Each structure stands twice: as C-alpha cells, then as structure tokens.
C-alpha cells in the first residue's frame, strides 16, 4: 500500500469492497493521481469498472456525499450503473 491516501479513505474503500462483494458485483478500481485501489474483488474475477478522480473527490464519493446524477458525471471506465446505488447519497 502506498501512503497517498488517509486512513479514513482506506477504511471507506474497504467498506465499499465488502458491500460490493455482498451485492455479488465484480470489483471496482478507484484511481487517483498515480495511485490505484482495487476493492470488492472475490473469486479471482477482474474488476468490472474504474472510477477516476482526485483523492478529495473519491473521499466525498466514498463517504456518501454525492447523489446518483453527480456520480454518473464523474470519470468512469466501464459501466457505473451497478455501483451507483452502493455509492449514492440518499
């Protein structure tokens, strides 16, 4: 693990990984700057999508501060829809 992300980010990313596995989705790559976190990977299935942004933006996403439309407007590689419900604020 590299040192660019805060312990809060790492904990929120790990929690998202658990929720992805519980929802039986494939993993998600979180990319910020030169760093990458892969969350929710189980059974050797490769991640299905990538979400790219600044560390601050990804922290806001992981902490539930973005609605579905805001999430869709972010930079995604792959289909974001399976992850929107797990990430969107109420």
N, C-alpha and C positions, 0 to 999 in steps of 0.2 A: 504494500500500500504506500502511496506517496503522501506527502504532507500538505498538499494544497487545500484540502477540504477540512472543515471544522468537525469536531466530534459530533456536533448536532446533525450536520449533513450526513455523516456516515451512519448515524443511528436511524435517521429518517429513510435513508436509502435502503438500509437493511430491513426496516419495517415494510417498505414498499415491496421488496423482494419476497417477503413472507406472504403478503397479500396477493401478489402475482401468482405464486405457487398455489395458494389456497383457491384462487379463481381458476386454476388449471390453464393459465395462459403461458405462452412462451416468454422467455426473459426479455428484458429491456436494457438497452445500453444508454447510460447517461454520460454525455460528453461535455466537458467544459475546459476551454483552453487546450492544453496538451494532455489533459487527464481524462481518464475513462473509468467508469464504474459499470459493471455488469450485474444486474440484480434480477432475481427470480428465475435463475437457471436451474432446472431439475432434469434428471434423466438424460443428460448429455444433449439435449435439444438446443440448437443455437438460438440466440435472441432473435426476435421477430421484427424489432423496430429499434430506432435510435432517436433520442431526444437530445438536441444540442442547444446550449445556451451558456450564458455566463454563470459562474458559480452562484451569484446572488439570485439570478432568475430561477435556477434549478432549486435552490433552497426555498424560494417562495412557492414553487410548484409542489415540492415535497411536503411543505408544511400546510398545504391546503388553502393557499391564498389566491388561487386562480380558478376562475369558472371555466366551464366547458368551452365556450367560444374563445376565451383567452388562450386556453391550452391548444386548441386547434390552430391558432395563429402562430404558434411557435414553430421552430425549425425541426421537422420530423423527417426521418428517412424510414420509409415503411409506413404501414397503416397505423395511425394513432388511435383509432376508434376503440379497440379492445381495452385500452389503458385510460381513456378519458374518464370513465365512471370511477375508476380507482383513484384518480388524481384530482378530480374537480371538487371545488368547494360547493357547499350547499347553496 
